[in-house]
Amino acid sequence: MDRQSLVIMAATTALGANLCWAIAITYLHLAERGLDPARRYLSEYVLTGSGWVMYLAFAGMAVGGAGLGVAMLASGWRGVPLGLVFLAYAAAIGTAGWYPTDPSIFPVLSRSGELHNMAAYYVYRLLVASAVLGLAYGVLRMGPSVSIDWLWMASGFALLVGFAMTNYGWGSFGVGVTQRLFFGGVFAWLTIVSVRLLQTSR
């Protein structure tokens, strides 16, 4: 398989996996109305009757991250830093999905809950690193002969805004709301990266 075909296959896999986890999480919001989305975390859906769907969502996130990592690495040396970050994100989100979380109302975490939270800590920061690297790459490409990719820049910025809202005390909306805003930015960012990889590899 040549490099171009590998980029296309990996980016297509990432795009499909990204869409799958977004659909899975949307389904959980509709099917498990007993879980308050304003106060409970997404990972707590594994504790509901539809928990298997959340496991699928975690798997989709891991596959999507791995696909983007491979696609970026295969796209050339410029994609190596971002590709490595996406592969690390895939490993972290896979670990977070492997170890079920505890209910957020529990004062003491189980061993599984501790491992989940530790992996989730790195998930957030690796996604932020991917957005920072991606925005830096977008800025470096600006010039008289290169137009600004507004979707690329806006989606990366949306991820960073969501991270700030989730982690730095902007909790007046509820921790669940800000986390969902963050993953909305994640979905936009990963989708745009996948689409751009497909467009530039053809």
TIRO-2110 file (N, C-alpha, C; in Angstrom, 1 decimal):
// TIRO-2110
0.8, -1.2, 0.0, N, 1, A
0.0, 0.0, 0.0, CA, 1, A
0.9, 1.3, 0.0, C, 1, A
0.6, 2.2, -0.9, N, 2, A
1.4, 3.4, -1.0, CA, 2, A
0.9, 4.4, 0.1, C, 2, A
1.7, 5.4, 0.3, N, 3, A
1.5, 6.4, 1.4, CA, 3, A
0.1, 7.1, 1.2, C, 3, A
-0.2, 7.5, 0.0, N, 4, A
-1.5, 8.2, -0.3, CA, 4, A
-2.7, 7.3, 0.1, C, 4, A
-2.6, 6.0, -0.3, N, 5, A
-3.7, 5.1, 0.0, CA, 5, A
-3.8, 4.9, 1.5, C, 5, A
-2.7, 4.9, 2.2, N, 6, A
-2.7, 4.7, 3.7, CA, 6, A
-3.4, 5.9, 4.4, C, 6, A
-3.0, 7.1, 3.9, N, 7, A
-3.6, 8.3, 4.5, CA, 7, A
-5.1, 8.3, 4.2, C, 7, A
-5.6, 8.0, 3.0, N, 8, A
-7.0, 8.0, 2.7, CA, 8, A
-7.7, 6.9, 3.6, C, 8, A
-7.2, 5.7, 3.7, N, 9, A
-7.8, 4.7, 4.5, CA, 9, A
-7.9, 5.0, 5.9, C, 9, A
-6.8, 5.5, 6.5, N, 10, A
-6.8, 5.9, 7.9, CA, 10, A
-7.7, 7.1, 8.2, C, 10, A
-7.7, 8.1, 7.4, N, 11, A
-8.5, 9.3, 7.6, CA, 11, A
-10.0, 8.9, 7.5, C, 11, A
-10.3, 8.0, 6.5, N, 12, A
-11.7, 7.6, 6.4, CA, 12, A
-12.2, 6.8, 7.6, C, 12, A
-11.3, 6.0, 8.1, N, 13, A
-11.6, 5.2, 9.3, CA, 13, A
-11.8, 6.2, 10.5, C, 13, A
-11.0, 7.2, 10.6, N, 14, A
-11.1, 8.1, 11.7, CA, 14, A
-12.4, 8.9, 11.6, C, 14, A
-12.8, 9.3, 10.3, N, 15, A
-14.0, 10.1, 10.1, CA, 15, A
-15.2, 9.2, 10.5, C, 15, A
-15.2, 8.0, 10.1, N, 16, A
-16.3, 7.1, 10.4, CA, 16, A
-16.5, 6.8, 11.9, C, 16, A
-15.3, 6.6, 12.5, N, 17, A
-15.3, 6.3, 14.0, CA, 17, A
-15.8, 7.5, 14.8, C, 17, A
-15.3, 8.7, 14.3, N, 18, A
-15.7, 9.9, 15.0, CA, 18, A
-17.3, 10.1, 14.9, C, 18, A
-17.8, 9.8, 13.7, N, 19, A
-19.3, 9.9, 13.6, CA, 19, A
-20.0, 8.9, 14.4, C, 19, A
-19.4, 7.7, 14.5, N, 20, A
-20.1, 6.6, 15.3, CA, 20, A
-20.1, 7.0, 16.8, C, 20, A
-19.0, 7.5, 17.4, N, 21, A
-19.1, 7.9, 18.8, CA, 21, A
-20.0, 9.0, 19.1, C, 21, A
-20.1, 10.0, 18.1, N, 22, A
-21.1, 11.1, 18.3, CA, 22, A
-22.5, 10.6, 18.3, C, 22, A
-22.8, 9.7, 17.4, N, 23, A
-24.2, 9.1, 17.3, CA, 23, A
-24.5, 8.3, 18.6, C, 23, A
-23.5, 7.5, 19.1, N, 24, A
-23.7, 6.7, 20.3, CA, 24, A
-24.0, 7.6, 21.5, C, 24, A
-23.3, 8.7, 21.6, N, 25, A
-23.5, 9.6, 22.8, CA, 25, A
-24.9, 10.3, 22.6, C, 25, A
-25.2, 10.7, 21.4, N, 26, A
-26.5, 11.3, 21.2, CA, 26, A
-27.6, 10.3, 21.6, C, 26, A
-27.5, 9.0, 21.2, N, 27, A
-28.5, 8.0, 21.5, CA, 27, A
-28.6, 7.9, 23.0, C, 27, A
-27.5, 7.9, 23.7, N, 28, A
-27.5, 7.7, 25.2, CA, 28, A
-28.3, 8.9, 25.9, C, 28, A
-28.1, 10.1, 25.3, N, 29, A
-28.9, 11.2, 25.9, CA, 29, A
-30.4, 11.0, 25.7, C, 29, A
-30.8, 10.4, 24.7, N, 30, A
-32.2, 10.1, 24.4, CA, 30, A
-32.7, 8.9, 25.2, C, 30, A
-31.9, 7.9, 25.3, N, 31, A
-32.3, 6.6, 25.9, CA, 31, A
-32.3, 6.6, 27.4, C, 31, A
-31.3, 7.4, 28.0, N, 32, A
-31.1, 7.3, 29.4, CA, 32, A
-31.4, 8.7, 30.0, C, 32, A
-32.6, 9.1, 30.0, N, 33, A
-33.0, 10.4, 30.5, CA, 33, A
-32.9, 10.5, 32.0, C, 33, A
-32.8, 9.4, 32.7, N, 34, A
-32.6, 9.5, 34.2, CA, 34, A
-31.3, 10.0, 34.6, C, 34, A
-30.3, 10.1, 33.7, N, 35, A
-29.0, 10.7, 34.0, CA, 35, A
-29.0, 12.2, 33.7, C, 35, A
-28.9, 13.0, 34.7, N, 36, A
-29.0, 14.5, 34.5, CA, 36, A
-27.7, 14.9, 33.7, C, 36, A
-27.9, 15.4, 32.5, N, 37, A
-26.7, 15.8, 31.7, CA, 37, A
-26.0, 17.1, 32.2, C, 37, A
-26.7, 17.8, 33.0, N, 38, A
-26.1, 19.0, 33.6, CA, 38, A
-25.1, 18.7, 34.7, C, 38, A
-25.3, 17.6, 35.4, N, 39, A
-24.6, 17.3, 36.6, CA, 39, A
-23.7, 16.0, 36.5, C, 39, A
-24.0, 15.2, 35.5, N, 40, A
-23.3, 13.9, 35.5, CA, 40, A
-22.4, 13.9, 34.2, C, 40, A
-21.3, 13.2, 34.3, N, 41, A
-20.3, 13.1, 33.3, CA, 41, A
-20.7, 12.1, 32.2, C, 41, A
-20.2, 12.2, 31.0, N, 42, A
-20.5, 11.3, 29.9, CA, 42, A
-20.1, 9.9, 30.2, C, 42, A
-19.0, 9.7, 30.9, N, 43, A
-18.5, 8.3, 31.2, CA, 43, A
-19.5, 7.6, 32.1, C, 43, A
-20.3, 8.3, 32.8, N, 44, A
-21.3, 7.7, 33.8, CA, 44, A
-22.4, 6.9, 33.0, C, 44, A
-22.5, 7.1, 31.7, N, 45, A
-23.4, 6.3, 31.0, CA, 45, A
-23.1, 4.8, 31.0, C, 45, A
-21.8, 4.5, 31.3, N, 46, A
-21.5, 3.1, 31.4, CA, 46, A
-22.2, 2.4, 32.5, C, 46, A
-22.7, 3.2, 33.5, N, 47, A
-23.4, 2.6, 34.7, CA, 47, A
-24.9, 2.4, 34.5, C, 47, A
-25.4, 2.8, 33.3, N, 48, A
-26.8, 2.7, 33.0, CA, 48, A
-27.1, 1.4, 32.3, C, 48, A
-28.4, 1.2, 32.0, N, 49, A
-28.8, 0.0, 31.3, CA, 49, A
-28.3, -0.1, 29.9, C, 49, A
-27.9, 1.1, 29.3, N, 50, A
-27.3, 1.2, 27.9, CA, 50, A
-25.8, 1.4, 28.0, C, 50, A
-25.2, 0.9, 29.1, N, 51, A
-23.8, 1.1, 29.3, CA, 51, A
-22.9, 0.6, 28.1, C, 51, A
-23.4, -0.5, 27.5, N, 52, A
-22.6, -1.1, 26.4, CA, 52, A
-22.4, -0.1, 25.2, C, 52, A
-23.4, 0.8, 25.1, N, 53, A
-23.3, 1.8, 24.0, CA, 53, A
-22.2, 2.8, 24.3, C, 53, A
-22.0, 3.1, 25.6, N, 54, A
-20.9, 4.0, 26.0, CA, 54, A
-19.6, 3.3, 25.8, C, 54, A
-19.5, 2.0, 26.0, N, 55, A
-18.3, 1.3, 25.7, CA, 55, A
-18.0, 1.4, 24.2, C, 55, A
-19.0, 1.3, 23.4, N, 56, A
-18.8, 1.4, 21.9, CA, 56, A
-18.3, 2.8, 21.6, C, 56, A
-18.8, 3.9, 22.3, N, 57, A
-18.4, 5.2, 22.1, CA, 57, A
-16.9, 5.4, 22.4, C, 57, A
-16.5, 4.8, 23.5, N, 58, A
-15.1, 4.8, 23.9, CA, 58, A
-14.2, 4.2, 22.8, C, 58, A
-14.7, 3.0, 22.3, N, 59, A
-14.0, 2.3, 21.3, CA, 59, A
-13.9, 3.1, 20.0, C, 59, A
-15.0, 3.8, 19.7, N, 60, A
-15.0, 4.7, 18.5, CA, 60, A
-14.0, 5.8, 18.6, C, 60, A
-13.9, 6.4, 19.8, N, 61, A
-12.9, 7.5, 20.1, CA, 61, A
-11.5, 6.9, 19.9, C, 61, A
-11.2, 5.8, 20.4, N, 62, A
-9.9, 5.2, 20.3, CA, 62, A
-9.5, 4.9, 18.9, C, 62, A
-10.4, 4.3, 18.2, N, 63, A
-10.2, 3.9, 16.8, CA, 63, A
-10.0, 5.2, 16.0, C, 63, A
-10.8, 6.2, 16.2, N, 64, A
-10.7, 7.5, 15.5, CA, 64, A
-9.4, 8.1, 15.8, C, 64, A
-8.9, 8.2, 17.0, N, 65, A
-7.6, 8.7, 17.3, CA, 65, A
-6.5, 8.0, 16.7, C, 65, A
-6.6, 6.7, 16.7, N, 66, A
-5.5, 5.9, 16.1, CA, 66, A
-5.5, 6.1, 14.6, C, 66, A
-6.7, 6.2, 14.0, N, 67, A
-6.7, 6.5, 12.5, CA, 67, A
-6.1, 7.8, 12.2, C, 67, A
-6.4, 8.8, 12.9, N, 68, A
-5.8, 10.1, 12.7, CA, 68, A
-4.3, 10.1, 12.9, C, 68, A
-3.9, 9.4, 13.9, N, 69, A
-2.5, 9.3, 14.2, CA, 69, A
-1.7, 8.7, 13.0, C, 69, A
-2.3, 7.6, 12.5, N, 70, A
-1.6, 6.9, 11.3, CA, 70, A
-1.7, 7.8, 10.1, C, 70, A
-2.8, 8.5, 9.9, N, 71, A
-3.0, 9.3, 8.7, CA, 71, A
-2.0, 10.5, 8.8, C, 71, A
-1.8, 11.1, 9.9, N, 72, A
-0.9, 12.2, 10.0, CA, 72, A
0.5, 11.8, 9.8, C, 72, A
0.9, 10.6, 10.4, N, 73, A
2.3, 10.1, 10.3, CA, 73, A
2.6, 9.8, 8.8, C, 73, A
1.6, 9.2, 8.1, N, 74, A
1.8, 8.8, 6.7, CA, 74, A
1.7, 10.0, 5.8, C, 74, A
1.2, 11.2, 6.3, N, 75, A
1.1, 12.4, 5.4, CA, 75, A
2.4, 13.1, 5.2, C, 75, A
3.4, 12.8, 6.0, N, 76, A
4.7, 13.4, 5.8, CA, 76, A
5.3, 13.9, 7.1, C, 76, A
6.5, 14.4, 7.0, N, 77, A
7.2, 14.8, 8.3, CA, 77, A
6.5, 15.9, 9.0, C, 77, A
5.8, 16.8, 8.4, N, 78, A
5.1, 17.8, 9.0, CA, 78, A
4.0, 17.3, 9.9, C, 78, A
3.5, 16.1, 9.6, N, 79, A
2.4, 15.6, 10.4, CA, 79, A
2.8, 14.7, 11.6, C, 79, A
4.1, 14.5, 11.7, N, 80, A
4.6, 13.6, 12.8, CA, 80, A
4.2, 14.0, 14.2, C, 80, A
4.5, 15.3, 14.6, N, 81, A
4.1, 15.7, 16.0, CA, 81, A
2.6, 15.5, 16.3, C, 81, A
1.8, 15.9, 15.4, N, 82, A
0.3, 15.8, 15.6, CA, 82, A
-0.1, 14.3, 15.5, C, 82, A
0.6, 13.5, 14.7, N, 83, A
0.3, 12.1, 14.6, CA, 83, A
0.6, 11.4, 15.9, C, 83, A
1.7, 11.7, 16.5, N, 84, A
2.1, 11.1, 17.8, CA, 84, A
1.1, 11.5, 18.9, C, 84, A
0.7, 12.7, 18.9, N, 85, A
-0.3, 13.2, 19.9, CA, 85, A
-1.6, 12.4, 19.7, C, 85, A
-2.0, 12.2, 18.5, N, 86, A
-3.3, 11.5, 18.3, CA, 86, A
-3.2, 10.0, 18.7, C, 86, A
-2.0, 9.4, 18.5, N, 87, A
-1.8, 8.0, 18.9, CA, 87, A
-1.8, 7.9, 20.4, C, 87, A
-1.2, 8.9, 21.1, N, 88, A
-1.2, 8.9, 22.6, CA, 88, A
-2.7, 9.1, 23.1, C, 88, A
-3.4, 10.0, 22.4, N, 89, A
-4.8, 10.2, 22.8, CA, 89, A
-5.6, 8.9, 22.6, C, 89, A
-5.4, 8.2, 21.5, N, 90, A
-6.1, 6.9, 21.3, CA, 90, A
-5.8, 5.9, 22.5, C, 90, A
-4.6, 5.9, 22.9, N, 91, A
-4.2, 5.0, 24.0, CA, 91, A
-4.9, 5.4, 25.3, C, 91, A
-4.9, 6.7, 25.5, N, 92, A
-5.5, 7.3, 26.8, CA, 92, A
-7.0, 7.1, 26.8, C, 92, A
-7.7, 7.3, 25.7, N, 93, A
-9.2, 7.2, 25.7, CA, 93, A
-9.5, 5.7, 25.7, C, 93, A
-8.7, 4.9, 25.1, N, 94, A
-9.0, 3.4, 25.2, CA, 94, A
-8.8, 2.9, 26.7, C, 94, A
-7.8, 3.4, 27.4, N, 95, A
-7.7, 3.1, 28.8, CA, 95, A
-8.8, 3.6, 29.6, C, 95, A
-9.3, 4.8, 29.4, N, 96, A
-10.4, 5.4, 30.1, CA, 96, A
-11.7, 4.6, 29.9, C, 96, A
-11.8, 4.1, 28.7, N, 97, A
-13.0, 3.2, 28.4, CA, 97, A
-12.9, 1.8, 29.0, C, 97, A
-11.7, 1.3, 29.1, N, 98, A
-11.5, 0.0, 29.6, CA, 98, A
-11.8, -0.1, 31.1, C, 98, A
-11.5, 1.0, 31.8, N, 99, A
-11.8, 1.0, 33.3, CA, 99, A
-13.0, 1.9, 33.6, C, 99, A
-14.1, 1.2, 34.0, N, 100, A
-15.4, 2.0, 34.2, CA, 100, A
-15.2, 3.0, 35.3, C, 100, A
-15.9, 4.2, 35.1, N, 101, A
-15.8, 5.2, 36.1, CA, 101, A
-16.8, 4.8, 37.3, C, 101, A
-16.7, 5.6, 38.4, N, 102, A
-17.6, 5.5, 39.5, CA, 102, A
-18.6, 6.6, 39.4, C, 102, A
-19.8, 6.5, 40.0, N, 103, A
-20.7, 7.6, 40.0, CA, 103, A
-20.1, 8.8, 40.6, C, 103, A
-20.3, 10.0, 40.0, N, 104, A
-19.7, 11.2, 40.5, CA, 104, A
-20.1, 11.6, 41.9, C, 104, A
-21.2, 11.0, 42.3, N, 105, A
-21.7, 11.3, 43.7, CA, 105, A
-21.0, 10.5, 44.8, C, 105, A
-20.1, 9.5, 44.3, N, 106, A
-19.4, 8.7, 45.3, CA, 106, A
-18.2, 9.5, 45.9, C, 106, A
-18.1, 9.6, 47.2, N, 107, A
-17.0, 10.4, 47.8, CA, 107, A
-15.6, 9.7, 47.7, C, 107, A
-15.6, 8.3, 47.5, N, 108, A
-14.4, 7.6, 47.5, CA, 108, A
-14.4, 6.8, 46.2, C, 108, A
-13.3, 6.9, 45.4, N, 109, A
-13.2, 6.2, 44.2, CA, 109, A
-12.7, 4.8, 44.3, C, 109, A
-13.2, 3.9, 43.5, N, 110, A
-12.6, 2.5, 43.4, CA, 110, A
-11.3, 2.6, 42.6, C, 110, A
-10.6, 1.4, 42.6, N, 111, A
-9.4, 1.4, 41.8, CA, 111, A
-9.7, 1.6, 40.3, C, 111, A
-10.8, 1.1, 39.8, N, 112, A
-11.2, 1.3, 38.5, CA, 112, A
-11.5, 2.8, 38.2, C, 112, A
-12.2, 3.4, 39.1, N, 113, A
-12.5, 4.8, 39.0, CA, 113, A
-11.2, 5.7, 39.0, C, 113, A
-10.3, 5.3, 39.8, N, 114, A
-9.0, 6.1, 39.9, CA, 114, A
-8.3, 6.0, 38.5, C, 114, A
-8.2, 4.8, 38.0, N, 115, A
-7.5, 4.6, 36.7, CA, 115, A
-8.3, 5.3, 35.6, C, 115, A
-9.6, 5.3, 35.6, N, 116, A
-10.4, 6.0, 34.6, CA, 116, A
-10.1, 7.5, 34.7, C, 116, A
-10.1, 8.0, 35.9, N, 117, A
-9.8, 9.5, 36.0, CA, 117, A
-8.4, 9.8, 35.6, C, 117, A
-7.5, 9.0, 35.9, N, 118, A
-6.1, 9.3, 35.5, CA, 118, A
-6.0, 9.3, 34.0, C, 118, A
-6.6, 8.3, 33.3, N, 119, A
-6.6, 8.3, 31.9, CA, 119, A
-7.3, 9.5, 31.3, C, 119, A
-8.5, 9.8, 31.9, N, 120, A
-9.2, 10.9, 31.4, CA, 120, A
-8.4, 12.2, 31.5, C, 120, A
-7.6, 12.4, 32.5, N, 121, A
-6.8, 13.6, 32.7, CA, 121, A
-5.9, 13.8, 31.5, C, 121, A
-5.3, 12.7, 31.0, N, 122, A
-4.4, 12.7, 29.8, CA, 122, A
-5.2, 12.9, 28.6, C, 122, A
-6.4, 12.3, 28.5, N, 123, A
-7.3, 12.5, 27.3, CA, 123, A
-7.5, 14.0, 27.0, C, 123, A
-7.9, 14.7, 28.1, N, 124, A
-8.2, 16.2, 27.9, CA, 124, A
-6.9, 16.9, 27.4, C, 124, A
-5.8, 16.6, 28.1, N, 125, A
-4.6, 17.4, 27.8, CA, 125, A
-4.0, 17.0, 26.4, C, 125, A
-4.1, 15.8, 26.0, N, 126, A
-3.6, 15.4, 24.7, CA, 126, A
-4.5, 16.0, 23.6, C, 126, A
-5.8, 16.1, 23.8, N, 127, A
-6.7, 16.8, 22.9, CA, 127, A
-6.3, 18.3, 22.8, C, 127, A
-6.0, 18.9, 23.9, N, 128, A
-5.6, 20.3, 23.9, CA, 128, A
-4.3, 20.4, 23.1, C, 128, A
-3.4, 19.5, 23.4, N, 129, A
-2.1, 19.6, 22.7, CA, 129, A
-2.3, 19.4, 21.2, C, 129, A
-3.2, 18.6, 20.8, N, 130, A
-3.5, 18.4, 19.3, CA, 130, A
-4.1, 19.7, 18.7, C, 130, A
-4.9, 20.4, 19.5, N, 131, A
-5.5, 21.7, 19.0, CA, 131, A
-4.4, 22.8, 18.9, C, 131, A
-3.6, 22.8, 19.9, N, 132, A
-2.5, 23.8, 19.9, CA, 132, A
-1.5, 23.6, 18.8, C, 132, A
-1.1, 22.3, 18.6, N, 133, A
-0.2, 22.0, 17.4, CA, 133, A
-0.9, 22.3, 16.1, C, 133, A
-2.2, 21.9, 16.0, N, 134, A
-3.0, 22.2, 14.8, CA, 134, A
-3.1, 23.6, 14.5, C, 134, A
-3.4, 24.5, 15.5, N, 135, A
-3.5, 25.9, 15.3, CA, 135, A
-2.2, 26.5, 14.9, C, 135, A
-1.1, 26.1, 15.5, N, 136, A
0.2, 26.6, 15.2, CA, 136, A
0.5, 26.2, 13.7, C, 136, A
0.2, 25.0, 13.3, N, 137, A
0.4, 24.6, 11.9, CA, 137, A
-0.4, 25.5, 11.0, C, 137, A
-1.7, 25.8, 11.4, N, 138, A
-2.5, 26.6, 10.6, CA, 138, A
-2.0, 28.0, 10.4, C, 138, A
-1.5, 28.6, 11.5, N, 139, A
-0.9, 29.9, 11.5, CA, 139, A
0.4, 30.0, 10.6, C, 139, A
1.2, 28.9, 10.7, N, 140, A
2.4, 28.9, 9.9, CA, 140, A
2.2, 28.8, 8.4, C, 140, A
1.0, 28.2, 8.1, N, 141, A
0.7, 28.1, 6.7, CA, 141, A
0.1, 29.4, 6.1, C, 141, A
-0.2, 30.3, 6.9, N, 142, A
-0.8, 31.6, 6.4, CA, 142, A
0.2, 32.3, 5.6, C, 142, A
-0.2, 33.0, 4.6, N, 143, A
0.7, 33.8, 3.8, CA, 143, A
0.0, 34.3, 2.6, C, 143, A
0.6, 35.0, 1.7, N, 144, A
0.0, 35.6, 0.6, CA, 144, A
-0.6, 34.6, -0.4, C, 144, A
0.0, 33.4, -0.4, N, 145, A
-0.4, 32.4, -1.4, CA, 145, A
-1.3, 31.3, -0.8, C, 145, A
-1.5, 31.4, 0.5, N, 146, A
-2.3, 30.4, 1.2, CA, 146, A
-3.4, 31.1, 2.0, C, 146, A
-4.7, 30.7, 1.6, N, 147, A
-5.8, 31.3, 2.3, CA, 147, A
-6.0, 30.6, 3.7, C, 147, A
-6.6, 31.4, 4.6, N, 148, A
-6.8, 30.9, 6.0, CA, 148, A
-7.9, 29.8, 5.9, C, 148, A
-7.6, 28.7, 6.6, N, 149, A
-8.6, 27.6, 6.7, CA, 149, A
-9.4, 27.9, 7.9, C, 149, A
-10.5, 28.6, 7.7, N, 150, A
-11.3, 29.1, 8.9, CA, 150, A
-11.9, 28.0, 9.7, C, 150, A
-12.4, 26.9, 9.0, N, 151, A
-13.0, 25.8, 9.7, CA, 151, A
-11.9, 25.1, 10.6, C, 151, A
-10.7, 24.9, 10.0, N, 152, A
-9.6, 24.3, 10.8, CA, 152, A
-9.4, 25.1, 12.1, C, 152, A
-9.2, 26.4, 11.9, N, 153, A
-8.9, 27.3, 13.0, CA, 153, A
-10.0, 27.4, 14.0, C, 153, A
-11.3, 27.5, 13.5, N, 154, A
-12.4, 27.7, 14.4, CA, 154, A
-12.6, 26.4, 15.2, C, 154, A
-12.5, 25.2, 14.6, N, 155, A
-12.7, 24.0, 15.4, CA, 155, A
-11.7, 23.8, 16.4, C, 155, A
-10.4, 24.1, 16.1, N, 156, A
-9.4, 24.0, 17.1, CA, 156, A
-9.6, 24.9, 18.3, C, 156, A
-10.0, 26.1, 17.9, N, 157, A
-10.3, 27.1, 19.0, CA, 157, A
-11.5, 26.7, 19.8, C, 157, A
-12.5, 26.1, 19.2, N, 158, A
-13.7, 25.7, 20.0, CA, 158, A
-13.3, 24.6, 21.0, C, 158, A
-12.4, 23.7, 20.6, N, 159, A
-11.9, 22.7, 21.6, CA, 159, A
-11.2, 23.4, 22.8, C, 159, A
-10.4, 24.4, 22.5, N, 160, A
-9.7, 25.0, 23.6, CA, 160, A
-10.6, 25.8, 24.5, C, 160, A
-11.6, 26.4, 24.0, N, 161, A
-12.6, 27.2, 24.8, CA, 161, A
-13.4, 26.2, 25.6, C, 161, A
-13.8, 25.0, 25.1, N, 162, A
-14.5, 24.0, 25.8, CA, 162, A
-13.6, 23.5, 27.0, C, 162, A
-12.3, 23.3, 26.7, N, 163, A
-11.4, 22.9, 27.8, CA, 163, A
-11.3, 23.9, 28.9, C, 163, A
-11.2, 25.2, 28.6, N, 164, A
-11.2, 26.2, 29.6, CA, 164, A
-12.4, 26.2, 30.4, C, 164, A
-13.6, 26.1, 29.8, N, 165, A
-14.9, 26.1, 30.5, CA, 165, A
-15.0, 24.9, 31.4, C, 165, A
-14.5, 23.8, 31.0, N, 166, A
-14.6, 22.5, 31.8, CA, 166, A
-13.6, 22.5, 33.0, C, 166, A
-12.5, 23.1, 32.8, N, 167, A
-11.4, 22.9, 33.8, CA, 167, A
-11.1, 24.1, 34.7, C, 167, A
-11.5, 25.3, 34.4, N, 168, A
-11.1, 26.4, 35.1, CA, 168, A
-12.2, 27.2, 35.7, C, 168, A
-13.1, 26.5, 36.3, N, 169, A
-14.1, 27.1, 37.2, CA, 169, A
-15.3, 27.8, 36.6, C, 169, A
-15.5, 27.6, 35.3, N, 170, A
-16.7, 28.1, 34.7, CA, 170, A
-17.8, 27.2, 34.8, C, 170, A
-18.1, 26.8, 36.0, N, 171, A
-19.0, 25.7, 36.3, CA, 171, A
-20.4, 26.1, 36.6, C, 171, A
-20.7, 27.3, 36.3, N, 172, A
-22.1, 27.8, 36.6, CA, 172, A
-23.1, 27.1, 35.7, C, 172, A
-22.7, 26.5, 34.6, N, 173, A
-23.6, 25.8, 33.7, CA, 173, A
-23.8, 24.4, 34.2, C, 173, A
-23.0, 23.9, 35.1, N, 174, A
-23.0, 22.5, 35.5, CA, 174, A
-21.8, 21.8, 34.8, C, 174, A
-21.2, 20.9, 35.5, N, 175, A
-20.0, 20.2, 35.0, CA, 175, A
-20.4, 19.3, 33.8, C, 175, A
-21.6, 18.8, 33.8, N, 176, A
-22.0, 18.0, 32.6, CA, 176, A
-22.1, 18.8, 31.3, C, 176, A
-22.7, 20.0, 31.5, N, 177, A
-22.9, 20.9, 30.3, CA, 177, A
-21.5, 21.3, 29.7, C, 177, A
-20.6, 21.7, 30.6, N, 178, A
-19.3, 22.2, 30.1, CA, 178, A
-18.5, 21.0, 29.4, C, 178, A
-18.7, 19.8, 30.0, N, 179, A
-18.0, 18.7, 29.4, CA, 179, A
-18.6, 18.4, 28.0, C, 179, A
-19.8, 18.5, 27.9, N, 180, A
-20.5, 18.2, 26.6, CA, 180, A
-20.1, 19.3, 25.6, C, 180, A
-19.9, 20.6, 26.0, N, 181, A
-19.5, 21.6, 25.1, CA, 181, A
-18.0, 21.3, 24.7, C, 181, A
-17.2, 20.8, 25.6, N, 182, A
-15.9, 20.4, 25.2, CA, 182, A
-15.9, 19.3, 24.2, C, 182, A
-16.6, 18.3, 24.4, N, 183, A
-16.6, 17.2, 23.4, CA, 183, A
-17.3, 17.6, 22.1, C, 183, A
-18.2, 18.6, 22.1, N, 184, A
-18.7, 19.1, 20.9, CA, 184, A
-17.6, 19.7, 20.1, C, 184, A
-16.7, 20.5, 20.8, N, 185, A
-15.5, 21.0, 20.1, CA, 185, A
-14.6, 19.9, 19.6, C, 185, A
-14.4, 18.8, 20.4, N, 186, A
-13.6, 17.7, 20.0, CA, 186, A
-14.1, 17.1, 18.7, C, 186, A
-15.4, 16.9, 18.7, N, 187, A
-16.0, 16.3, 17.5, CA, 187, A
-15.8, 17.2, 16.3, C, 187, A
-15.9, 18.5, 16.4, N, 188, A
-15.7, 19.4, 15.3, CA, 188, A
-14.2, 19.3, 14.8, C, 188, A
-13.3, 19.3, 15.8, N, 189, A
-11.9, 19.4, 15.5, CA, 189, A
-11.5, 18.1, 14.8, C, 189, A
-11.8, 16.9, 15.3, N, 190, A
-11.4, 15.7, 14.8, CA, 190, A
-12.0, 15.5, 13.4, C, 190, A
-13.3, 15.9, 13.2, N, 191, A
-13.9, 15.8, 11.9, CA, 191, A
-13.2, 16.6, 10.9, C, 191, A
-12.9, 17.9, 11.2, N, 192, A
-12.2, 18.8, 10.2, CA, 192, A
-10.9, 18.3, 9.9, C, 192, A
-10.1, 17.8, 10.9, N, 193, A
-8.8, 17.2, 10.6, CA, 193, A
-8.9, 16.0, 9.6, C, 193, A
-9.9, 15.2, 9.8, N, 194, A
-10.1, 14.0, 9.0, CA, 194, A
-10.4, 14.4, 7.6, C, 194, A
-11.3, 15.4, 7.4, N, 195, A
-11.8, 15.8, 6.1, CA, 195, A
-10.6, 16.5, 5.4, C, 195, A
-9.9, 17.3, 6.1, N, 196, A
-8.8, 18.0, 5.4, CA, 196, A
-7.7, 17.0, 4.9, C, 196, A
-7.4, 16.0, 5.7, N, 197, A
-6.5, 14.9, 5.3, CA, 197, A
-7.0, 14.2, 4.0, C, 197, A
-8.3, 14.0, 4.0, N, 198, A
-8.8, 13.3, 2.8, CA, 198, A
-8.7, 14.3, 1.6, C, 198, A
-9.0, 15.5, 1.8, N, 199, A
-9.0, 16.5, 0.7, CA, 199, A
-7.6, 16.7, 0.1, C, 199, A
-6.6, 16.7, 1.0, N, 200, A
-5.2, 17.0, 0.5, CA, 200, A
-4.5, 15.8, 0.0, C, 200, A
-5.1, 14.6, 0.3, N, 201, A
-4.4, 13.4, -0.1, CA, 201, A
-4.8, 12.9, -1.5, C, 201, A
-5.8, 13.5, -2.1, N, 202, A
-6.4, 13.1, -3.3, CA, 202, A
-5.7, 13.8, -4.5, C, 202, A
END
